[in-house]
Amino acid sequence: MKGSEASILVVDDEQEITDLITLYLQREGFTVHSSDNGEDALRIAETLLPDLIVLDVNLGLMDGIDVCRSLRSGVCADVPILFLSCKSEDRDIIRGLSEGGDDYITKPFSPSQLVARIQAHIRRRRTRERISEEQAVSISFPGLEINFRSLEVRMEGELISLSAKEFELLSVLARQPNRVFPLEELYRRVWQSDSMGDTRTLMVHISNLRKKMEIDPSRPKWVQTVRGFGYRFSPSTSYEEQSSIST
C-alpha cells in the first residue's frame, strides 16, 4: 500500500536516523515532516495534524514521553504515535504504551519493518475514518451545516449556493477540522489527479468558496491559509462571532 495523501511527523534528535526514515517513507509516497526536539514537534503536530507520528523517546529537555502526554491532551489525541527507543526492557515498553503510544520499536531497527508498521497503522485509521464518514449524513458546526446527502450547505439556516468543486473542497476540509491539508494533497482528493505543480485552479476555487462563506474574505475565519503548508477548516469561530469581529 502506497502512502499517498498520508503525512508522517518524524521526531528524532539524530539526523542520520531522521534522514533514513524520511528516505524510506518518501519512497512509499508519504509526505514527511521532521523535528529534532520536543517543543518544535508539538508546534508542528498541532499545526499540521499528521496521520502518524514517529517519536524518539530520548529527546533531551523534553523527552518523547512528555511530548506524547501533551499530544494526547490536545488536538492530536487520536493520532497514532509510534515510539522509537534504544531502551528495550519490558518496563520501558510498558511505560511508553501506557503513556499513550500505539506502538514501540527498539533501536537498531529495520527501516522496512518500520514502514510496514506505519502502513498498518495508517490502514487501520483510514478504515475507521471511512466507516465514520459513510455513516455521517451531515456534519454541523456553530452557524454551519453541511449535508452530504442533499449536497447542501447552510449558514445560519440560509442555503448558500456552491459549485460541485467548492462543495467537494469544503467537504474534504470540514471532515477533518483543524487539520492542515497541503495544496497537492487537497488537489488530489478533489480532482483525483496530480496538479503537476500548478495549483492555481485550487486557489481560485478556495477564493470563490471564501467569497460565499466569509463575511470578510480577506480575513477568512472558516477556510484559513497556513502559510508554507496549505489550508485548514477552522470551526472555532461561528458566523455570529465573525459579524461582531468585522463590525
C-alpha positions in Angstrom: 0.0 0.0 0.0 1.4 3.4 -1.0 1.2 6.2 1.5 -0.1 8.9 -0.8 -2.2 11.5 1.0 -0.8 10.5 4.3 1.6 12.7 6.3 4.1 11.5 8.9 5.9 13.5 11.5 9.3 12.1 12.4 10.8 13.3 15.7 14.4 12.3 16.5 17.5 14.2 17.5 19.8 12.0 15.4 19.8 13.5 11.9 21.1 10.2 10.3 18.1 8.3 11.7 15.7 11.0 10.6 17.2 11.1 7.1 17.0 7.3 6.8 13.3 7.1 7.9 12.4 10.0 5.7 14.1 8.3 2.7 12.1 5.0 3.2 8.8 6.8 3.8 9.1 9.1 0.8 9.8 6.0 -1.4 6.4 4.8 -0.3 4.7 8.0 -1.2 4.3 9.5 2.3 4.7 13.2 3.0 7.3 13.6 5.7 7.9 16.4 8.2 10.6 16.3 10.8 11.8 17.8 14.1 14.8 17.2 16.4 13.2 18.4 19.7 10.0 18.1 21.6 8.9 21.7 21.7 9.2 22.1 17.9 7.5 18.7 17.4 4.4 19.9 19.4 4.1 23.0 17.3 4.4 21.1 14.0 2.0 18.4 15.2 -0.7 20.8 16.4 -0.4 22.8 13.1 -0.3 20.0 10.6 -2.3 17.2 12.4 -0.2 14.4 10.8 -1.7 11.0 10.1 1.0 9.4 12.3 3.9 10.4 14.5 7.2 8.5 14.8 8.6 9.7 18.2 12.0 9.1 19.7 11.9 8.6 23.5 15.2 10.3 24.2 15.0 13.9 23.0 16.8 15.9 25.7 15.0 18.5 27.8 11.5 17.4 26.7 11.6 13.7 26.1 9.3 11.7 23.9 7.1 10.6 26.8 6.4 14.2 27.7 5.7 15.0 24.1 3.3 12.1 23.9 1.4 13.3 27.0 1.0 16.8 25.6 -0.2 15.4 22.2 -2.8 13.2 23.9 -4.3 16.1 25.7 -4.6 18.3 22.6 -5.8 18.1 19.0 -3.6 15.1 18.3 -5.4 12.9 20.9 -6.3 10.2 18.3 -3.2 10.4 16.0 -1.2 7.1 16.1 2.2 7.5 17.9 4.9 5.0 17.2 7.8 5.2 19.7 11.4 4.6 18.8 13.8 3.9 21.6 17.2 2.2 22.4 15.5 1.0 25.6 14.2 -2.5 25.1 13.3 -3.7 28.6 9.7 -4.7 29.3 9.2 -1.9 31.8 10.3 0.7 29.2 7.9 -0.7 26.5 5.1 -0.9 29.0 5.7 2.7 30.1 5.7 4.0 26.5 2.5 2.3 25.6 0.8 3.2 28.9 1.6 6.9 28.3 -0.3 6.9 25.0 1.9 5.2 22.5 0.3 3.0 19.9 3.4 1.0 19.1 7.0 0.7 20.2 10.1 -0.2 18.1 13.6 -0.6 19.6 16.8 0.6 18.0 18.6 -0.6 16.0 15.6 -1.3 13.8 14.8 -2.5 10.2 13.6 0.5 8.1 11.4 -1.9 6.1 9.8 -3.2 9.2 9.2 0.4 10.5 7.5 1.3 7.2 5.3 -1.9 7.4 4.2 -1.0 10.9 3.4 2.6 9.8 1.4 1.4 6.8 -0.6 -1.0 9.1 -1.5 1.9 11.5 -2.5 4.1 8.6 -4.7 1.4 7.1 -6.5 0.9 10.4 -7.0 4.6 10.9 -8.3 5.1 7.3 -10.7 2.3 7.8 -12.1 3.8 10.9 -12.4 7.2 9.2 -14.1 5.8 6.2 -16.7 4.0 8.3 -17.3 7.2 10.2 -17.7 9.2 7.0 -20.0 6.7 5.4 -22.3 6.8 8.5 -22.4 10.6 8.6 -25.3 12.1 6.6 -24.3 15.6 7.7 -22.0 17.5 10.0 -22.7 20.7 11.9 -20.7 23.5 13.4 -21.8 26.7 15.1 -23.6 28.6 12.3 -22.9 26.0 9.6 -24.4 22.7 8.4 -23.1 20.5 5.6 -25.5 17.8 4.2 -23.6 15.2 2.2 -26.9 13.5 1.0 -28.6 16.6 -0.3 -25.3 18.3 -1.2 -26.5 21.5 0.6 -24.6 23.9 2.8 -26.5 26.3 5.1 -25.1 29.2 7.1 -27.3 30.4 10.0 -30.1 28.3 8.3 -29.7 30.1 5.0 -28.9 28.0 1.9 -25.7 29.1 0.1 -25.1 28.0 -3.5 -21.8 26.2 -4.1 -20.4 24.7 -7.2 -19.6 21.0 -7.2 -15.8 21.6 -6.7 -16.5 24.2 -4.0 -18.7 21.7 -2.2 -16.1 18.9 -2.5 -13.3 21.2 -1.2 -15.4 22.2 1.8 -16.4 18.6 2.5 -12.7 17.4 2.5 -11.6 20.2 4.8 -14.6 20.1 7.1 -14.5 16.3 7.7 -11.1 16.8 9.4 -11.4 20.2 11.1 -8.2 22.0 12.1 -6.1 19.6 10.0 -3.8 21.4 7.6 -4.0 20.0 4.0 -1.0 20.6 1.8 -2.0 22.0 -1.6 -1.0 18.9 -3.5 -3.0 16.6 -1.3 -6.1 18.7 -1.4 -5.9 18.9 -5.1 -5.5 15.1 -5.4 -8.5 14.5 -3.2 -10.8 16.7 -5.1 -9.6 16.3 -8.7 -8.3 12.7 -8.4 -5.1 13.5 -10.1 -1.8 15.3 -9.5 -1.6 19.0 -10.0 1.7 18.7 -11.9 2.9 21.7 -9.8 0.1 24.0 -10.9 -2.4 24.6 -8.0 -3.8 27.9 -9.3 -7.1 26.2 -10.1 -7.4 25.0 -6.5 -6.6 28.5 -5.2 -9.3 30.1 -7.4 -11.9 27.7 -6.1 -10.8 28.4 -2.5 -11.1 32.1 -3.2 -14.6 31.6 -4.6 -15.6 29.5 -1.6 -14.5 32.2 0.8 -16.5 34.8 -1.1 -19.6 32.8 -0.4 -18.9 31.7 3.2 -16.9 34.5 4.7 -18.1 37.9 6.0 -14.7 39.3 5.1 -12.9 37.0 2.5 -9.7 38.9 3.1 -9.8 37.8 6.7 -11.2 34.3 6.5 -12.4 32.5 9.6 -13.7 29.2 8.2 -11.2 28.3 5.5 -7.8 29.5 6.6 -4.4 29.6 4.9 -1.5 28.2 6.8 1.5 29.9 5.1 4.0 27.5 3.8 1.8 24.5 4.3 -1.7 24.7 2.8 -5.3 25.2 4.0 -7.4 24.2 7.0 -11.0 24.4 8.1 -11.5 26.1 11.4 -14.9 25.7 13.1 -13.8 27.6 16.3 -15.4 30.9 15.2 -19.1 31.0 14.5 -20.9 33.1 11.9 -22.2 35.5 14.6 -18.8 35.9 16.1 -17.4 36.8 12.7 -20.1 39.5 12.4 -19.0 41.0 15.7 -15.4 40.9 14.7 -15.8 42.6 11.4 -18.1 45.4 12.6 
